[in-house]
Amino acid sequence: MKFIILITLLTIAPWAISQKSPLPEPLDLLIEQGGEIVEQFDAPAGMQGYIADFRGQVITLYVTSDDKYMFTGAMLDAQGNNLGEQALQAYLSGPKSIKDWQQLESSHWVLDGLPTAKRIVYTFTDPNCPYCKKFWQSARPWVDSGKVQIRHILVGILRADSQQKAAAILTADKPSVALTEYQRGNSLANLKPLAEYSADIRTQLMENHQIMMQMGVSATPATFYQDDSGVVQKQMGLPPELMMPKILGPLDNN
């Protein structure tokens, strides 16, 4: 039952490891279901460990020495050490972080702030999301300082007219200005939904939604930033006040 649940969660992605020999049969089944095996490492008792990436989440897999059985989760030794943790963290802080940032860069975003601002933050925004608006408002001191740019990846998931409002912003002569004027309004209804829009805009919104799902996001706002080590971190929902400096950097009040 656990195996069935696992393979139904996996998303479509190419197999990332170059193999000289055929894969164990259980992993073949995972890949057929869309899993991405990204790392391989040695495990005790002749087993092989693997790192799998799906929907923005990463798990460890183990295949028995006869290549017939697979199990997921943590493998602990007698001292309670997680034997796959080192490989897992190496992937999360390295290839996974790079891949996530590249996906965000490839999205169709609307700039909030100066394009020369060194600190870049991405956030998935639905025009009908009140918490997205609160995040926009709370971020003003950082954006106004000229040191932070927030790239809003517009999606339409909350209401029937969310996509139409997102399309209205994307098709504006100056999308950044349209987004700013909209978020400054006192009402979420101050943007006229666009009943008809081009296939290109429709494709952009679809691709943004696909990236959102690939990043393991199901609600807005969802904010991605790089920590002090350059590793991509995710903040789901409206960030608490104490989290703002971690996401947007220190705020110079002078």
Backbone hydrogen bonds, N-H to C=O, Kabsch-Sander energy under -0.5 kcal/mol:
donor,donor_aa,acceptor,acceptor_aa,energy
5,I,1,M,-2.2
6,L,2,K,-2.3
7,I,3,F,-2.2
8,T,4,I,-1.6
9,L,5,I,-0.9
9,L,6,L,-1.0
10,L,6,L,-0.8
16,A,37,I,-1.1
17,I,37,I,-0.6
19,Q,17,I,-0.6
25,E,67,D,-0.6
27,L,24,P,-0.9
28,D,24,P,-1.7
29,L,25,E,-1.9
30,L,26,P,-1.6
31,I,27,L,-2.5
32,E,28,D,-2.2
33,Q,29,L,-1.2
34,G,31,I,-1.6
35,G,30,L,-2.4
36,E,53,D,-0.8
37,I,35,G,-0.6
38,V,36,E,-0.7
38,V,51,I,-2.9
39,E,51,I,-1.2
41,F,49,G,-2.8
43,A,47,M,-1.9
47,M,44,P,-1.9
48,Q,63,V,-1.7
49,G,41,F,-3.6
50,Y,61,L,-2.8
51,I,39,E,-2.2
52,A,59,I,-2.6
53,D,36,E,-2.6
54,F,57,Q,-3.1
57,Q,54,F,-2.9
59,I,52,A,-2.4
61,L,50,Y,-3.0
62,Y,71,F,-2.6
63,V,48,Q,-2.4
64,T,69,Y,-2.4
67,D,64,T,-2.4
71,F,62,Y,-2.3
73,G,60,T,-1.8
76,L,74,A,-0.6
77,D,81,N,-1.6
80,G,77,D,-1.9
83,L,75,M,-2.9
83,L,81,N,-0.8
85,E,82,N,-1.3
88,L,84,G,-2.3
89,Q,85,E,-2.9
90,A,86,Q,-2.1
91,Y,87,A,-1.8
92,L,88,L,-2.4
93,S,89,Q,-2.5
94,G,90,A,-0.8
96,K,91,Y,-2.6
97,S,91,Y,-0.6
97,S,92,L,-0.5
98,I,94,G,-2.2
99,K,95,P,-2.6
100,D,96,K,-2.6
101,W,97,S,-2.1
102,Q,98,I,-2.1
103,Q,99,K,-2.1
104,L,100,D,-2.2
105,E,101,W,-2.4
106,S,102,Q,-1.6
107,S,104,L,-1.3
109,W,107,S,-1.0
110,V,152,H,-2.3
112,D,150,I,-1.8
117,A,114,L,-1.5
119,R,147,K,-1.9
120,I,118,K,-0.5
121,V,149,Q,-2.2
122,Y,224,F,-2.4
123,T,151,R,-2.1
124,F,222,A,-2.5
125,T,153,I,-2.2
129,C,126,D,-2.5
133,K,129,C,-1.5
134,K,130,P,-1.8
135,F,131,Y,-2.1
136,W,132,C,-2.3
137,Q,133,K,-2.4
138,S,134,K,-2.6
139,A,135,F,-1.6
140,R,137,Q,-1.2
142,W,139,A,-0.6
143,V,139,A,-2.4
144,D,140,R,-3.3
145,S,141,P,-0.8
146,G,143,V,-1.6
147,K,142,W,-0.9
148,V,142,W,-0.8
149,Q,119,R,-2.7
150,I,112,D,-2.8
151,R,121,V,-3.4
151,R,149,Q,-0.5
152,H,110,V,-2.7
152,H,150,I,-0.8
153,I,123,T,-2.8
153,I,151,R,-0.6
154,L,108,H,-0.7
154,L,152,H,-0.9
155,V,125,T,-2.3
162,S,159,R,-1.4
165,K,161,D,-2.1
166,A,162,S,-2.5
167,A,163,Q,-2.7
168,A,164,Q,-1.5
169,I,165,K,-1.7
170,L,166,A,-2.4
171,T,167,A,-2.1
172,A,169,I,-1.0
178,A,174,K,-2.4
179,L,175,P,-2.6
180,T,176,S,-2.2
181,E,177,V,-2.8
182,Y,178,A,-2.1
183,Q,179,L,-2.7
184,R,180,T,-1.8
185,G,181,E,-0.8
185,G,182,Y,-0.8
190,N,187,S,-1.2
192,K,190,N,-0.5
194,L,164,Q,-1.5
195,A,193,P,-0.8
202,R,198,S,-2.0
203,T,199,A,-2.3
204,Q,200,D,-2.2
205,L,201,I,-2.3
206,M,202,R,-2.1
207,E,203,T,-2.8
208,N,204,Q,-2.3
209,H,205,L,-2.0
210,Q,206,M,-2.2
211,I,207,E,-2.5
212,M,208,N,-2.2
213,M,209,H,-2.0
214,Q,210,Q,-2.4
215,M,211,I,-1.8
216,G,213,M,-1.7
217,V,212,M,-2.3
222,A,124,F,-0.7
223,T,235,Q,-2.8
224,F,122,Y,-3.3
225,Y,233,Q,-2.0
227,D,231,V,-2.6
230,G,227,D,-2.1
233,Q,225,Y,-3.6
235,Q,223,T,-3.0
237,G,221,P,-2.6
243,M,240,P,-1.5
244,M,240,P,-0.8
244,M,241,E,-0.9
247,I,243,M,-2.1
248,L,244,M,-3.3
249,G,245,P,-1.5
252,D,250,P,-0.6
253,N,251,L,-0.8
